[in-house]
């Protein structure tokens, strides 16, 4: 069984910073692409950023220059450094990863989500 657990969300003032973490555990052989999504109230879930095994990154236009995705392959972890936060960044943030299990199955796994609220 594979689990993704996020942490690091919270309440922050506009212009502030937060760092989200997501750690994968379980019967993992390898992890391919890792991603961060977010979903604001009344809106569809959207891709925020993704990072490949080779650390190639892609960002949504709305977060370019403010957010940085990174990963630690030894720890099966992905991070999202969020700077210059805006009220419109308020959402539940989810991590997501393509994981190859020890049974040689590959599937997409999701974390449970962590709330980020940007408000004064």
N, C-alpha and C positions, 0 to 999 in steps of 0.2 A: 504494500500500500504506500502511496506517495502523498505527501502533504506539502502545501505551500502556506507559510505563515508570514503575514505582513506585520510590521510594527512601525512606529514613528509618526503616526498621524496626530492631529491635535488642532488647537485653536491658535491662530497667529494673526498678528496685525498686518494690514497691507504694507508691502515693502519688506516683510520679514522673510525668513527662510525656514525650511524644514527638510529633514532627510528621512526618506522612507527606506525601509529595509524589507527584504523578502528572502526567507531561507527555505530551501527545499530539503525534505528528509524522506527516508524510506528506502525502498529497494531500487535505488537509482544506479544505472550503469553510466549514463551520460546525459547532459542537458544541451540541447541545441539553442535555438533562439529563445530569448527571454524578453518579456514585454511588460510595460505598465499601461493599464487602461484606467479610465475614470468615467464615472457616471454621476451627473448632476441631477437634482430632482426634476422630473418631467422631461428629461432629455435621454437620448440614446447613449449607450456606452460608446466611448471613443478611444482610439489608440492614442496614447500620449508619446510613447517612445519604445523603440525596440533595439536590442543589441544581439549580434550573432556571437558564435563561439570565438570568431576571430576579432571580436570587438568592433565590428562595423556597426554604426549607429544611424538611426533614422528618428526624426522628431516631427511631431505635429507643428504646423506653422505657428500656432498660438503659443507654443512654449519655447520655440527656438531662441537660443541666446540666454534663456533664464533657467532651464532645467538641464541637468546632465545625468544620463543613465550610465551605470558602470556595473561590473560584475566581478565576482571572485569565484573562479571555477573550483578552487580547492575547497571552498566553503559551500558550494552549490547555492550561491546567494547573488541577488541582484539588488541594486540600490538606485534611488532617484533623489538627487540633490535638487531641491527646488528653491530658487532665489527670486527676489523681486516679486513676491507673490501678490496676486490681485484677487479681489473678491470673486471674479469669474472663474478662479481656479478651485473654488469650493466644490467638493464632490467626494464621493467614495472612490478611493483608488484601489485598484486590484492588480496584483501581479499574475503573470500567466507565463507558462513555459512549455516548450516541446521537450518531453522527457522520454528517454529510452530506459525501460526498466530492466532489471536483471533477467527477466523472462524474455527479453528481446522484443517486447512490445513497445510501440511508440504512441504516445497520446498527448493531448493538450490538457494541462492541469491549471486550475485556478486557485488563488487564495480566497480568503473569506472577505477581504476588503478592510480598508482602514479609512476612517473619516478625516478629511482635511477641511477645515473651516477657516476662511480668511475674512476677518471682520474687525472693525475697530470698536 
